[in-house]
Protein backbone atom coordinates (compact mmCIF):
# COMPACT_ATOMS: atom_id res chain seq x y z
CA UNK A 1 0.00 0.00 0.00
CA UNK A 2 1.11 3.57 -0.69
CA UNK A 3 -0.07 6.58 1.34
CA UNK A 4 -0.18 10.31 0.65
CA UNK A 5 -0.32 12.32 3.86
CA UNK A 6 -0.89 16.01 4.40
CA UNK A 7 -1.30 18.56 7.18
CA UNK A 8 -2.76 22.06 6.80
CA UNK A 9 -4.27 24.92 8.78
CA UNK A 10 -7.88 25.89 8.10
CA UNK A 11 -9.52 29.04 9.49
CA UNK A 12 -12.32 27.98 11.82
CA UNK A 13 -14.83 30.17 10.00
CA UNK A 14 -13.97 28.45 6.70
CA UNK A 15 -14.44 24.88 7.95
CA UNK A 16 -17.85 24.46 6.25
CA UNK A 17 -16.35 25.46 2.88
CA UNK A 18 -13.33 23.23 3.52
CA UNK A 19 -15.59 20.29 4.39
CA UNK A 20 -17.50 20.80 1.13
CA UNK A 21 -14.22 20.82 -0.83
CA UNK A 22 -12.95 17.72 1.01
CA UNK A 23 -16.21 15.88 0.35
CA UNK A 24 -15.90 16.53 -3.38
CA UNK A 25 -12.19 15.66 -3.36
CA UNK A 26 -12.79 12.35 -1.61
CA UNK A 27 -15.11 11.20 -4.38
CA UNK A 28 -12.77 12.40 -7.12
CA UNK A 29 -9.73 10.66 -5.63
CA UNK A 30 -11.59 7.38 -5.11
CA UNK A 31 -13.10 7.54 -8.60
CA UNK A 32 -9.59 7.85 -10.05
CA UNK A 33 -8.07 4.94 -8.10
CA UNK A 34 -7.57 5.75 -4.41
CA UNK A 35 -8.58 3.02 -1.97
CA UNK A 36 -9.52 5.42 0.83
CA UNK A 37 -9.57 9.11 1.62
CA UNK A 38 -9.61 10.42 5.22
CA UNK A 39 -9.60 14.00 6.56
CA UNK A 40 -9.47 14.65 10.33
CA UNK A 41 -9.81 17.87 12.33
CA UNK A 42 -7.50 18.35 15.32
CA UNK A 43 -9.37 17.87 18.56
CA UNK A 44 -6.68 17.20 21.16
CA UNK A 45 -3.44 18.87 20.07
CA UNK A 46 -1.41 21.49 21.86
CA UNK A 47 1.00 24.09 20.54
CA UNK A 48 4.24 22.40 21.57
CA UNK A 49 7.35 24.22 22.77
CA UNK A 50 9.55 22.72 20.05
CA UNK A 51 7.28 20.85 17.62
CA UNK A 52 3.62 19.98 17.23
CA UNK A 53 0.89 19.76 14.64
CA UNK A 54 -0.16 23.42 15.13
CA UNK A 55 3.46 24.61 15.12
CA UNK A 56 4.22 22.63 11.96
CA UNK A 57 1.77 24.77 9.95
CA UNK A 58 2.12 27.94 12.05
CA UNK A 59 -1.54 27.71 13.06
CA UNK A 60 -3.07 30.76 14.69
CA UNK A 61 -5.75 30.90 17.40
CA UNK A 62 -8.47 31.20 14.73
CA UNK A 63 -7.30 28.13 12.80
CA UNK A 64 -7.65 24.39 13.24
CA UNK A 65 -5.22 21.76 11.96
CA UNK A 66 -6.38 19.15 9.46
CA UNK A 67 -4.53 15.83 9.15
CA UNK A 68 -5.42 13.77 6.10
CA UNK A 69 -4.29 10.75 4.15
CA UNK A 70 -5.17 8.92 0.97
CA UNK A 71 -4.33 5.25 0.37
CA UNK A 72 -3.53 3.51 -2.90
CA UNK A 73 -2.62 -0.05 -3.87
CA UNK A 74 0.80 1.14 -5.14
CA UNK A 75 2.89 4.22 -5.92
CA UNK A 76 2.22 3.68 -9.61
CA UNK A 77 -1.56 3.82 -9.02
CA UNK A 78 -1.03 6.91 -6.86
CA UNK A 79 0.95 8.68 -9.59
CA UNK A 80 -1.68 7.88 -12.24
CA UNK A 81 -4.52 8.83 -9.88
CA UNK A 82 -2.96 12.17 -8.93
CA UNK A 83 -2.41 13.07 -12.60
CA UNK A 84 -6.11 12.44 -13.29
CA UNK A 85 -7.20 14.30 -10.16
CA UNK A 86 -5.14 17.39 -10.98
CA UNK A 87 -6.81 17.54 -14.41
CA UNK A 88 -10.32 16.98 -13.01
CA UNK A 89 -12.44 20.18 -13.19
CA UNK A 90 -14.39 19.24 -10.05
CA UNK A 91 -11.47 20.13 -7.81
CA UNK A 92 -10.19 23.17 -9.67
CA UNK A 93 -10.34 26.15 -7.31
CA UNK A 94 -9.48 29.79 -7.62
CA UNK A 95 -6.38 30.19 -5.39
CA UNK A 96 -7.78 33.47 -4.08
CA UNK A 97 -10.89 31.68 -2.78
CA UNK A 98 -9.33 28.58 -1.23
CA UNK A 99 -10.65 27.83 2.26
CA UNK A 100 -7.09 27.32 3.58
CA UNK A 101 -3.57 28.72 3.19
CA UNK A 102 -1.83 26.36 0.79
CA UNK A 103 1.55 27.94 1.52
CA UNK A 104 1.49 26.41 5.01
CA UNK A 105 0.27 23.00 3.89
CA UNK A 106 2.76 20.15 3.68
CA UNK A 107 2.43 16.71 2.17
CA UNK A 108 4.32 13.69 1.01
CA UNK A 109 4.12 10.12 -0.21
CA UNK A 110 4.93 7.18 2.05
CA UNK A 111 5.54 3.47 1.63
CA UNK A 112 3.88 1.21 4.20
CA UNK A 113 6.12 -0.02 7.02
CA UNK A 114 3.54 -1.82 9.21
CA UNK A 115 -0.13 -2.46 8.55
CA UNK A 116 -2.43 -4.33 10.93
URWOUR-V703041 format. One record per residue. N is the residue number from 1. RES is the residue in one small letter. PHI is phi in radians with two decimals (999 if undefined). OMEGA is omega in whole degrees, 0 to 359 (* if undefined). Layout:
((N/RES/PHI/OMEGA) (N/RES/PHI/OMEGA))
//
This chain:
((1/x/999/177) (2/x/-2.11/185) (3/x/-2.27/167) (4/x/-1.73/178) (5/x/-2.16/175) (6/x/-2.62/181) (7/x/-2.34/180) (8/x/-2.69/175) (9/x/-1.63/178) (10/x/-2.23/176) (11/x/-1.02/183) (12/x/-0.97/181) (13/x/-1.32/178) (14/x/-1.87/180) (15/x/-1.06/177) (16/x/-1.06/178) (17/x/-1.16/178) (18/x/-1.14/179) (19/x/-1.07/177) (20/x/-1.06/179) (21/x/-1.09/180) (22/x/-1.12/179) (23/x/-1.12/177) (24/x/-1.14/182) (25/x/-1.03/182) (26/x/-1.07/178) (27/x/-1.18/180) (28/x/-1.11/181) (29/x/-1.07/182) (30/x/-1.20/177) (31/x/-1.08/183) (32/x/-1.65/171) (33/x/2.24/178) (34/x/-1.21/177) (35/x/-1.38/181) (36/x/-2.65/182) (37/x/-2.51/184) (38/x/-2.30/173) (39/x/-2.21/184) (40/x/-2.22/178) (41/x/-1.77/180) (42/x/-1.00/181) (43/x/-2.16/185) (44/x/-2.42/178) (45/x/-2.28/178) (46/x/-1.99/178) (47/x/-1.45/185) (48/x/-1.15/179) (49/x/-1.21/182) (50/x/-1.97/181) (51/x/-2.60/179) (52/x/-3.08/176) (53/x/-1.06/179) (54/x/-1.06/181) (55/x/-1.13/183) (56/x/-1.07/180) (57/x/-2.00/180) (58/x/0.94/181) (59/x/-1.12/177) (60/x/-1.72/180) (61/x/-1.05/182) (62/x/-1.68/179) (63/x/-2.16/175) (64/x/-2.13/181) (65/x/-1.60/175) (66/x/-1.95/175) (67/x/-1.97/183) (68/x/-2.49/175) (69/x/-2.65/179) (70/x/-2.26/180) (71/x/-1.92/181) (72/x/-2.42/177) (73/x/-1.20/182) (74/x/-2.82/177) (75/x/-1.14/180) (76/x/-1.11/177) (77/x/-1.13/178) (78/x/-1.03/181) (79/x/-1.08/179) (80/x/-1.15/179) (81/x/-1.07/182) (82/x/-1.09/177) (83/x/-1.10/178) (84/x/-1.19/181) (85/x/-1.09/182) (86/x/-1.12/178) (87/x/-1.63/184) (88/x/-1.36/182) (89/x/-1.14/182) (90/x/-1.21/179) (91/x/-1.96/177) (92/x/-1.27/182) (93/x/-2.25/173) (94/x/-1.26/182) (95/x/-0.93/180) (96/x/-1.25/182) (97/x/-1.99/179) (98/x/-1.18/180) (99/x/-1.46/177) (100/x/-2.76/179) (101/x/-1.64/183) (102/x/-1.11/179) (103/x/-1.21/180) (104/x/-1.81/176) (105/x/-1.45/171) (106/x/-2.33/185) (107/x/-2.70/177) (108/x/-3.06/178) (109/x/-1.79/186) (110/x/-2.36/170) (111/x/-1.51/183) (112/x/-1.36/178) (113/x/-1.70/179) (114/x/-2.41/176) (115/x/-2.43/181) (116/x/-2.09/*))
//
